[in-house]
């Protein structure tokens, strides 16, 4: 889980991952990202779950999480 404390409250995003080879981890299901965030479109409308899932998956892909997960797995 990645989280941030903001003045407005806590924000978090989480997903399942799997190890697919030595040193290689990937999202278990790119369309199954859990969050307490609500995404809005360019006109301020709430995005549907299907649309939000695409944006959240792209966000996770841009984050440097694989190295952190691998480092933590090696330390355990």
C-alpha positions in Angstrom: 0.0 0.0 0.0 1.2 3.5 -0.8 -0.3 6.3 1.2 0.1 10.0 1.9 -1.1 12.2 4.7 -2.6 15.4 3.3 -4.2 18.4 5.1 -7.5 17.1 3.8 -6.9 13.6 5.2 -5.2 10.3 4.3 -5.0 9.0 0.7 -4.1 5.5 -0.1 -3.8 3.1 -3.0 -3.1 -0.7 -2.9 -2.9 -3.6 -5.3 -1.9 -7.3 -5.2 1.4 -8.2 -6.8 3.0 -11.5 -7.8 6.6 -12.6 -8.4 6.8 -13.8 -12.0 10.6 -14.5 -12.1 13.7 -13.9 -9.9 13.7 -10.1 -9.3 10.6 -9.5 -11.3 7.3 -8.5 -9.7 4.1 -7.4 -11.5 0.6 -6.4 -10.6 -1.6 -9.5 -10.1 -4.6 -7.8 -11.8 -4.0 -4.3 -13.3 -7.7 -3.5 -13.1 -8.1 -4.3 -9.4 -6.6 -1.3 -7.6 -8.1 -0.4 -4.2 -8.2 3.2 -3.1 -10.1 5.7 -1.0 -9.7 8.2 -3.8 -12.5 9.3 -6.0 -11.4 10.4 -9.5 -13.1 13.2 -11.4 -13.2 14.0 -15.1 -12.1 17.3 -16.7 -15.6 18.8 -16.0 -15.7 17.8 -12.4 -17.9 14.7 -12.8 -17.1 11.5 -10.9 -15.6 8.8 -13.1 -17.2 5.5 -13.2 -15.4 2.5 -11.6 -14.4 1.2 -15.1 -12.8 4.5 -16.1 -11.2 5.0 -12.7 -9.6 1.5 -12.9 -7.8 2.5 -16.1 -6.4 5.7 -14.6 -5.4 3.9 -11.4 -3.6 1.1 -13.2 -1.7 3.7 -15.2 -0.8 5.5 -12.0 0.6 2.3 -10.4 2.6 1.6 -13.6 4.3 5.0 -13.3 5.2 4.4 -9.6 8.6 2.9 -8.7 7.0 0.2 -6.5 8.7 -2.9 -8.0 12.1 -2.1 -6.6 10.7 -1.4 -3.2 8.7 -4.6 -3.1 11.7 -6.6 -4.3 13.9 -5.0 -1.7 11.4 -5.7 1.1 10.9 -9.3 0.0 14.7 -9.9 0.1 14.9 -8.5 3.6 12.1 -10.8 4.9 
